[in-house]
């Protein structure tokens, strides 16, 4: 298929040191540029030394290590080349509007390049997918069970429909494997086993639904926000009682408050028993 273009179109993707657009850095970028005149697409890809640590969670996803980047150029050295390659082109990517483009804009700003967006068009392939393939209960019931949802948003009707969808999923995906981000097979992630389904449908690194606490790579509960982000909850709150009481008194979820109470109690009991 030939794209109908009135301006060059650049598809691109970045791998980064983490997910914080303001603090993290690009360590790999790949771009393919389709010229508006219909010529052959041009490619550019490079590894970039971010000059900051790579979060373990990010490294687990993309597999790029500090050793891989030790002798690579920094963004200061290659930013202008990337900037010129894109030129005035429109931009496209998967989840690009929410992550890749803001990340790239921050990198350009750090080296004094203003990346103008007002006249560019953005095509986010993820949004096409989500809008064309609705993720509603009604759509799921039709897809898995070939049924129409009657009395939508009546609580009991929705519960019964959810059960039907769940049964349909178990049948539809029986015996099917998936691949993770690294191409490894996930053995039957959907089967009639509640522990398997729990593991598949939940982010096991998160401790609470508000995502304030998470497990680090050593399975220690750490802060996922604020001035102590990434630091062990129990140890920090045992020392900083003011911060501990602030969490208990402010509008944090009951789950967060229950968790921090339990962690601090266990930590202090363990210290006393040593």
N, C-alpha and C positions, 0 to 999 in steps of 0.2 A: 504494500500500500504506500502511496505517495501522499505526504502531508500537504494540505492546501495552505500555503504560507504566504503572508504579506511581509513578514519580518523573519529574520533568522530565529531558530528555536533551539535552545540548549537544554538537554536533559542532563541532570547531574544528581550526585549523591555524595554525602560526606560520612565518614566515620570519625568519631570524636573521643575526647578523653572522658566524657560524661554527658549528662543530659541537661546541664544548666547552660542556657544560651549565653548568659552574661559572663560566667566564670570559666567555662570549659573551652577547649580549643580543637580545631580541626587537625587530624593527624593523617587522614587520607581523603583525597577527592578524585572523583572521576567525572568527566564531562564528555558528552557527544553533541556536536553542533550540526544541525541540519540547516544548510543555507537556503534562503528564500528563493534562489534561482534554480533550485532543484539539483544542484551539484552533489558530489559525493560528501557524506558526512565526515567531519573531522573529529578526532578523539584526542583527549588529553587526560592523563592520569598521573598521580604522583603521591608519594608518601611524604609527610611533612613532620619535622621535629616540632612538637608543641611547646617544648621547653617548660612544661609543667607535668606533674605526675598523672598517670592514667588510672582512673578509678577501676578497682578490681571487677566491678559489675560490668563495666564497659569492655574491659579486656576479655572477659568471659564470652561476650557476644561476638566481637570482631576478631579476636585472637591476635591482635597486633600488640607487640611488646615494646618496652623501651629499647631493647637491644636492636629490634628491627629499624628503629628510628634514629639510632645514635649518630649516624653519619649523614642523615638526610637534611635538606635545607629547611630553614624556618620559614614561617609565612612572610616575614619581612622580605626574605630573599625571592620568594616566588609569587607573592601576592599580585604584583603588577602584571605578571605573565597571565595569571588566571583572569584578572580584570580585563585585560586586552582581548583574551580569547573569547570571553562572553560578549564584550562590546555592548551594543544596544539590543541584543537579542531578547526575545521572550524566554521565560524559564518554565521548565516542567520537571516533575519528580514525584516521588511517592511520599506523601506527608510533607512535601517541600514547604508549603505555606506556613506550617506551624513549627518547623524545626530547621531544615536545611538552609532555607533562605535567610531567616533571622541569624543563624549561626554565621553564615558567610558575610552578612552585612556587618556583624560585629568585628569579624577579622579584618575586613577592609577598613573599617573606621579606626582600628588600632594603628594602622600604618598610614593614616591620613588620606585614604581614598573614599570619596563619597559615592556610594553605590545607589544611584537614582532608581527608584521603583515606580514612581507615579505613571510613567509612560509605558511600562512593561506589562505584558499580560502574563498571568501565572496559571498554568494548567497543573492541577493536583490530581494525579491519577487515583490516589486513595479516595478522594471525595467523589469521583465518578463512580467508583466501585460501591461506596456506601449508599449513594443516592439511587443508583440503578438497581441495587440488590438490597431492598429494605431489611432491616434487622428487627422488625416488629414481631410480636407474637402471632399476629394474623398471617404475616408472610411465612413464618416458620411452620405454622400449622398447614398451610397450603403446600409448602415445599415437601415436608416430611410425611404428611398424612393425607394429602390431597383432599382436605376438608376446608370448608368455609367456617370462619369464626362467627358464631351467633352470639348476640348479646355481649359484644365487646365492651370491656371495662366494667362488666358486672363481675364482682370478685370471684364468685363461685364458678362462673363460666370460664374466667381466665385461669383459675386453678386447674379445672378439668382439661382445658386446652393445653396447659403447660405439661400435664401428665402425659397426654397423647403425644405431644412433641418429643418429650423425653423418651418414651417408648419407641417412637419412630426413629430417633437418633441412634438408639442402641441397635436397632435392626439395620439401619442404613449403613452404619460405620463398622458393623461386625467384621472382624478379621482384617480391617484396613489399618496400615501403618502410616505414620506421618514422618516428616523430616524436620529436625530443628534447624536453627540458623547456620549451623556448621555442617549441615548435610548428613548428620547422624540419624539413624532410624529411631523413632520413638515407638517402641513396641505397643501396638494396640492401645492408644491413649484413650479410646472410648470403648469401654466394654462394661458388662454388668458387674462392676466391682466398685463400691462406693469410695474406697480409698484411692483407687486409680483415678476416678472421676474428680475427686477432691483435688488431687495433685494437679490434674490437667486444667481445671477451671479456676484455680486460685494462684495468685502470685505468692509463692511460699516464702519469699524474702520479706514480705510486708507483715508486720505484727498486727496492725489495726486497719480498719476500713478507711480511716481518714488519712492514712499513709504518713503519720507523724513519727512512727517508730518502724524500724526494719532490722533484719538480721544482717550482719556483715559476713565476710567470707570465712570468719572463724565461728559463725553461728552465735555471735554475741549480739544482744539487742542494743542498737545504737540510735541516736537521734537522726531523724530524717528532715530536720528543719532547724532554724535558729542558730544562735551563736555557738552551740555545741554540736552542730551537725557532724555526723560521722563518729562521734565520741560515745563511749559506753554509758548507757543510761544509769545503771545502778551505781557505778563508781562516781559519776559526776554528781548525781543528786544526793548521794550520801555525804558529799563534801559541801555542796552548794545548797543548803537547806532553804535559802530564800527562793531559789529557782524551783525547787521541789514544791514548796507551798504555792508558788505562783501558778504552777501547772494545775494543782489541785483546786485552786480557787477560780481560775479563768475558764473560758468556754471551750475546754477540751472535752472530747467524748468520754463517756463513762468507761469505755474500753481502755482508753489511754490512761485514765486515772487509776483504774483497777490494776493495770499492768505495772505502772511505775510504783505503786504501793507495794505490790508483790515483789518486784525486783529489788527495791531498796531494803525491804525487810529481809529477804534471803541473803543479800550481800552483807548486811550488818550482822546477821546471825552467824554467817560464815566467818567473818572477821573476829567476832567474839570467841568463837570456838577454836580458833587457831592457837 
